[in-house]
């Protein structure tokens, strides 16, 4: 297996609408790193997926709902989500999240 090197300028952001954009960074079958940028007030709807996920707040402030409970986080904070837990967020102050998934999100690269 080879290393997958992705230069930030080569990874085009995908506008998801509503003030949210996603940039898929390096990944392989077992792991994926994704940068998600939010404008103030933008939301990530409550959802579930079978992947384990860790989120690192690069900048901004966010109010997450995790399995029905609120949690407010800011730059430097992290969250580890188990598979299939309902979670979503509203952006309180424009910022960027770094999401890490295992296994990789095939749906994010058009494989599902």
Secondary structure as the mmCIF struct_conf table of DSSP 4:
data_model
#
loop_
_struct_conf.conf_type_id
_struct_conf.id
_struct_conf.beg_label_comp_id
_struct_conf.beg_label_asym_id
_struct_conf.beg_label_seq_id
_struct_conf.end_label_comp_id
_struct_conf.end_label_asym_id
_struct_conf.end_label_seq_id
HELX_RH_3T_P HELX_RH_3T_P1 UNK A 8 UNK A 10
BEND BEND1 UNK A 11 UNK A 11
STRN STRN1 UNK A 14 UNK A 17
TURN_TY1_P TURN_TY1_P1 UNK A 18 UNK A 19
STRN STRN2 UNK A 20 UNK A 28
TURN_TY1_P TURN_TY1_P2 UNK A 29 UNK A 30
STRN STRN3 UNK A 31 UNK A 38
TURN_TY1_P TURN_TY1_P3 UNK A 40 UNK A 41
STRN STRN4 UNK A 43 UNK A 47
BEND BEND2 UNK A 50 UNK A 51
STRN STRN5 UNK A 52 UNK A 66
TURN_TY1_P TURN_TY1_P4 UNK A 67 UNK A 68
STRN STRN6 UNK A 69 UNK A 74
TURN_TY1_P TURN_TY1_P5 UNK A 75 UNK A 76
STRN STRN7 UNK A 78 UNK A 81
HELX_LH_PP_P HELX_LH_PP_P1 UNK A 82 UNK A 82
TURN_TY1_P TURN_TY1_P6 UNK A 83 UNK A 84
STRN STRN8 UNK A 87 UNK A 102
BEND BEND3 UNK A 103 UNK A 103
HELX_RH_3T_P HELX_RH_3T_P2 UNK A 106 UNK A 109
TURN_TY1_P TURN_TY1_P7 UNK A 110 UNK A 110
#
